[in-house]
Amino acid sequence: DQAKLGVAAILPVLHERGVRTVSYVDWKKIEEKEIEIGKQRHKPREKCGSVEEALKMLDQL
C-alpha cells in the first residue's frame, strides 16, 4: 500500500522535482551549530532566520 511507505515513497518524488531534503542527521548538524553560535552570544542557541540560512549553514559544515 503506497500510503504506508512514508519517506521511502516521497523522497524519490521530491528529488525528481528538485526539492532539497534535510535528513535527521543534517538537522542535528544545524542544531549543533545553532547551539554553538548561541553559546558564543551567551544564549541557549541562535536560531537560523530562514530555511535558506539553515541550508547555507549546512553546506558550510
N, CA, C and O atoms as a MOPAC input file, in Angstrom:
PM7 MOZYME 1SCF
protein

 N      0.84600 1    -1.18900 1     0.00000 1
 C      0.00000 1     0.00000 1     0.00000 1
 C      0.88700 1     1.24700 1     0.00000 1
 O      1.70000 1     1.43100 1     0.90600 1
 N      0.73500 1     2.08100 1    -0.99000 1
 C      1.56000 1     3.27900 1    -1.18000 1
 C      1.46900 1     4.23800 1     0.00600 1
 O      2.45700 1     4.88900 1     0.34600 1
 N      0.31100 1     4.33300 1     0.63300 1
 C      0.12200 1     5.26800 1     1.74000 1
 C      0.99500 1     4.92700 1     2.93800 1
 O      1.29800 1     5.81100 1     3.73900 1
 N      1.39800 1     3.70300 1     3.08400 1
 C      2.18400 1     3.27800 1     4.24000 1
 C      3.69100 1     3.35500 1     4.00400 1
 O      4.46600 1     3.06200 1     4.91500 1
 N      4.11400 1     3.73400 1     2.82400 1
 C      5.54000 1     3.76800 1     2.52500 1
 C      6.24800 1     4.98400 1     3.11300 1
 O      7.45900 1     4.94400 1     3.32900 1
 N      5.52600 1     6.04600 1     3.37200 1
 C      6.09700 1     7.22300 1     4.01400 1
 C      7.27600 1     7.80800 1     3.26500 1
 O      7.18900 1     8.11400 1     2.07600 1
 N      8.38600 1     7.95800 1     3.98300 1
 C      9.58700 1     8.58200 1     3.43400 1
 C     10.08000 1     7.84600 1     2.19500 1
 O     10.50800 1     8.47500 1     1.22700 1
 N     10.02500 1     6.54600 1     2.21900 1
 C     10.50300 1     5.76100 1     1.07400 1
 C      9.73700 1     6.10600 1    -0.20000 1
 O     10.28300 1     6.00900 1    -1.29900 1
 N      8.49100 1     6.50500 1    -0.05800 1
 C      7.68400 1     6.85300 1    -1.22300 1
 C      7.87400 1     8.30700 1    -1.64400 1
 O      7.87600 1     8.61200 1    -2.83600 1
 N      8.03300 1     9.19500 1    -0.68100 1
 C      8.05800 1    10.62300 1    -1.01500 1
 C      9.43500 1    11.12800 1    -1.44000 1
 O      9.51700 1    12.02700 1    -2.27700 1
 N     10.50900 1    10.58300 1    -0.89400 1
 C     11.84200 1    11.08700 1    -1.23100 1
 C     12.14800 1    11.04500 1    -2.72400 1
 O     12.63400 1    12.03900 1    -3.26200 1
 N     11.88700 1     9.94800 1    -3.41000 1
 C     12.16500 1     9.95000 1    -4.85500 1
 C     11.36500 1    11.01200 1    -5.61300 1
 O     11.86900 1    11.60600 1    -6.56700 1
 N     10.14500 1    11.24700 1    -5.20000 1
 C      9.31100 1    12.25900 1    -5.85100 1
 C      9.89800 1    13.65100 1    -5.61600 1
 O      9.99600 1    14.45700 1    -6.54100 1
 N     10.28400 1    13.92000 1    -4.38300 1
 C     10.86900 1    15.22500 1    -4.06800 1
 C     12.17400 1    15.44100 1    -4.82700 1
 O     12.39900 1    16.51800 1    -5.38100 1
 N     13.02100 1    14.43800 1    -4.85600 1
 C     14.29500 1    14.56400 1    -5.56400 1
 C     14.07400 1    14.74400 1    -7.06100 1
 O     14.78500 1    15.50900 1    -7.71200 1
 N     13.09500 1    14.04300 1    -7.59900 1
 C     12.76200 1    14.18500 1    -9.02500 1
 C     12.33300 1    15.61800 1    -9.33800 1
 O     12.59700 1    16.13000 1   -10.42600 1
 N     11.67800 1    16.25000 1    -8.38700 1
 C     11.19400 1    17.62700 1    -8.56600 1
 C     12.24200 1    18.66600 1    -8.18300 1
 O     11.98300 1    19.86800 1    -8.25300 1
 N     13.41400 1    18.21200 1    -7.78200 1
 C     14.48400 1    19.13600 1    -7.44000 1
 C     14.36200 1    19.76000 1    -6.06300 1
 O     14.97300 1    20.79300 1    -5.79000 1
 N     13.58000 1    19.14300 1    -5.19600 1
 C     13.39900 1    19.65500 1    -3.84100 1
 C     14.53200 1    19.13500 1    -2.96500 1
 O     14.79700 1    17.93300 1    -2.91400 1
 N     15.18500 1    20.04500 1    -2.28900 1
 C     16.26000 1    19.63300 1    -1.38100 1
 C     15.64200 1    19.15700 1    -0.07400 1
 O     14.79200 1    19.82900 1     0.50900 1
 N     16.07400 1    18.01100 1     0.36700 1
 C     15.58400 1    17.47100 1     1.63000 1
 C     16.69800 1    17.52900 1     2.67000 1
 O     17.88100 1    17.58500 1     2.33300 1
 N     16.30300 1    17.51500 1     3.92200 1
 C     17.24700 1    17.53700 1     5.03200 1
 C     16.97300 1    16.30700 1     5.88200 1
 O     15.85900 1    16.10300 1     6.36500 1
 N     17.99200 1    15.50200 1     6.05600 1
 C     17.85000 1    14.29700 1     6.87100 1
 C     17.87800 1    14.66300 1     8.35600 1
 O     18.17400 1    15.79800 1     8.72800 1
 N     17.56900 1    13.69400 1     9.17600 1
 C     17.65200 1    13.90200 1    10.62300 1
 C     19.09100 1    14.23500 1    11.01700 1
 O     19.32200 1    15.10400 1    11.85800 1
 N     20.03900 1    13.55400 1    10.41800 1
 C     21.45900 1    13.81300 1    10.70300 1
 C     21.81200 1    15.24800 1    10.31600 1
 O     22.50900 1    15.94100 1    11.05800 1
 N     21.33000 1    15.69300 1     9.15300 1
 C     21.56100 1    17.08200 1     8.73200 1
 C     20.94300 1    18.05700 1     9.72200 1
 O     21.56700 1    19.04700 1    10.10200 1
 N     19.71900 1    17.77300 1    10.13600 1
 C     19.02000 1    18.64400 1    11.08000 1
 C     19.80100 1    18.74500 1    12.39000 1
 O     19.90700 1    19.82500 1    12.97200 1
 N     20.34600 1    17.62300 1    12.85100 1
 C     21.13600 1    17.62800 1    14.08700 1
 C     22.39500 1    18.47800 1    13.92200 1
 O     22.81000 1    19.15500 1    14.86200 1
 N     23.00400 1    18.44800 1    12.74200 1
 C     24.18600 1    19.27900 1    12.48600 1
 C     23.82600 1    20.75800 1    12.57300 1
 O     24.56200 1    21.55000 1    13.16100 1
 N     22.69700 1    21.12000 1    11.98800 1
 C     22.22600 1    22.51100 1    12.05400 1
 C     21.97100 1    22.89100 1    13.50900 1
 O     22.37800 1    23.96100 1    13.96000 1
 N     21.30600 1    22.02100 1    14.22700 1
 C     21.00300 1    22.28000 1    15.63900 1
 C     22.28400 1    22.48300 1    16.44700 1
 O     22.37000 1    23.41000 1    17.25200 1
 N     23.26600 1    21.63000 1    16.23800 1
 C     24.53400 1    21.75100 1    16.96500 1
 C     25.21100 1    23.08800 1    16.67000 1
 O     25.76100 1    23.72200 1    17.57100 1
 N     25.17100 1    23.51000 1    15.42200 1
 C     25.78200 1    24.78900 1    15.04800 1
 C     25.01700 1    25.95400 1    15.67500 1
 O     25.63100 1    26.92000 1    16.12600 1
 N     23.68700 1    25.87600 1    15.70800 1
 C     22.88900 1    26.91900 1    16.35400 1
 C     23.24500 1    27.03500 1    17.83400 1
 O     23.34200 1    28.13900 1    18.36900 1
 N     23.43500 1    25.91200 1    18.48100 1
 C     23.80200 1    25.90500 1    19.89900 1
 C     25.20000 1    26.49500 1    20.08300 1
 O     25.43500 1    27.27600 1    21.00500 1
 N     26.11500 1    26.12000 1    19.20700 1
 C     27.48400 1    26.64400 1    19.27100 1
 C     27.49400 1    28.17000 1    19.12400 1
 O     28.15700 1    28.86800 1    19.89100 1
 N     26.76900 1    28.67000 1    18.15200 1
 C     26.69800 1    30.12200 1    17.93600 1
 C     26.02300 1    30.79700 1    19.12600 1
 O     26.45100 1    31.86600 1    19.56400 1
 N     24.98100 1    30.18100 1    19.64300 1
 C     24.28900 1    30.73000 1    20.80800 1
 C     25.20400 1    30.85600 1    22.01700 1
 O     25.16500 1    31.86200 1    22.72600 1
 N     26.01800 1    29.84800 1    22.25400 1
 C     26.94700 1    29.90200 1    23.39300 1
 C     27.90300 1    31.07800 1    23.26800 1
 O     28.23700 1    31.72100 1    24.26400 1
 N     28.34200 1    31.35900 1    22.05200 1
 C     29.23900 1    32.49800 1    21.83200 1
 C     28.54700 1    33.81500 1    22.16400 1
 O     29.20000 1    34.81000 1    22.47900 1
 N     27.22700 1    33.80900 1    22.09000 1
 C     26.43700 1    35.02300 1    22.34700 1
 C     25.72700 1    34.95800 1    23.69900 1
 O     24.83000 1    35.75200 1    23.97900 1
 N     26.14200 1    34.00100 1    24.53300 1
 C     25.57500 1    33.81700 1    25.87600 1
 C     24.06900 1    33.55700 1    25.82900 1
 O     23.30000 1    34.08900 1    26.63100 1
 N     23.67600 1    32.72800 1    24.87300 1
 C     22.27800 1    32.33800 1    24.69200 1
 C     22.23000 1    30.82000 1    24.54400 1
 O     23.23500 1    30.20300 1    24.19200 1
 N     21.07800 1    30.21600 1    24.80700 1
 C     20.98000 1    28.75700 1    24.63200 1
 C     21.24300 1    28.32400 1    23.18500 1
 O     21.83500 1    27.27200 1    22.94200 1
 N     20.80200 1    29.13800 1    22.23900 1
 C     21.03000 1    28.85500 1    20.82000 1
 C     20.71500 1    30.10000 1    20.01700 1
 O     20.02900 1    31.00300 1    20.49400 1
 N     21.21400 1    30.14100 1    18.81200 1
 C     20.89300 1    31.21700 1    17.87000 1
 C     20.25000 1    30.55400 1    16.66000 1
 O     20.93100 1    29.97200 1    15.81600 1
 N     18.93000 1    30.65400 1    16.59200 1
 C     18.19400 1    30.00400 1    15.51300 1
 C     18.48600 1    30.67700 1    14.17700 1
 O     18.69300 1    31.88900 1    14.10700 1
 N     18.49900 1    29.88300 1    13.13700 1
 C     18.62600 1    30.42000 1    11.78900 1
 C     17.39100 1    31.26000 1    11.49300 1
 O     16.28600 1    30.93500 1    11.92800 1
 N     17.58600 1    32.32200 1    10.76200 1
 C     16.48100 1    33.22100 1    10.45900 1
 C     15.58200 1    32.74100 1     9.33800 1
 O     14.46200 1    33.22700 1     9.18200 1
 N     16.07000 1    31.78600 1     8.55300 1
 C     15.28100 1    31.29600 1     7.42000 1
 C     15.76400 1    29.90200 1     7.02700 1
 O     16.82600 1    29.44700 1     7.45300 1
 N     14.97400 1    29.25700 1     6.22400 1
 C     15.36600 1    27.94600 1     5.69900 1
 C     16.63300 1    28.09600 1     4.86600 1
 O     17.54400 1    27.27200 1     4.94900 1
 N     16.68000 1    29.14400 1     4.07300 1
 C     17.85300 1    29.37400 1     3.22900 1
 C     19.11300 1    29.51600 1     4.07500 1
 O     20.16600 1    28.98200 1     3.72600 1
 N     19.00300 1    30.23500 1     5.18300 1
 C     20.14000 1    30.41300 1     6.08500 1
 C     20.57100 1    29.07000 1     6.68500 1
 O     21.76400 1    28.78900 1     6.79600 1
 N     19.60600 1    28.25600 1     7.06600 1
 C     19.91600 1    26.93800 1     7.63300 1
 C     20.60900 1    26.05100 1     6.60100 1
 O     21.56600 1    25.34900 1     6.92700 1
 N     20.13200 1    26.08200 1     5.36800 1
 C     20.75000 1    25.26900 1     4.31900 1
 C     22.15800 1    25.75500 1     3.99000 1
 O     23.05600 1    24.95300 1     3.73500 1
 N     22.34000 1    27.06200 1     3.99600 1
 C     23.67300 1    27.62000 1     3.75200 1
 C     24.62700 1    27.18500 1     4.86500 1
 O     25.77500 1    26.82000 1     4.60900 1
 N     24.13600 1    27.23000 1     6.09800 1
 C     24.94200 1    26.79200 1     7.23600 1
 C     25.32000 1    25.32100 1     7.07000 1
 O     26.46800 1    24.93700 1     7.29000 1
 N     24.35500 1    24.51500 1     6.68600 1
 C     24.59600 1    23.08800 1     6.48800 1
 C     25.64500 1    22.86200 1     5.40700 1
 O     26.50700 1    21.99500 1     5.55200 1
 N     25.58000 1    23.62700 1     4.33700 1
 C     26.54900 1    23.48500 1     3.24500 1
 C     27.96600 1    23.81600 1     3.69300 1
 O     28.93300 1    23.30700 1     3.12600 1
 N     28.09100 1    24.66000 1     4.69900 1
 C     29.40900 1    25.07500 1     5.17700 1
 C     29.98100 1    24.13200 1     6.23100 1
 O     31.14500 1    24.25900 1     6.61200 1
 N     29.17700 1    23.19700 1     6.69900 1
 C     29.65100 1    22.26500 1     7.73300 1
 C     30.40700 1    21.10800 1     7.11600 1
 O     30.87800 1    20.22600 1     7.83300 1

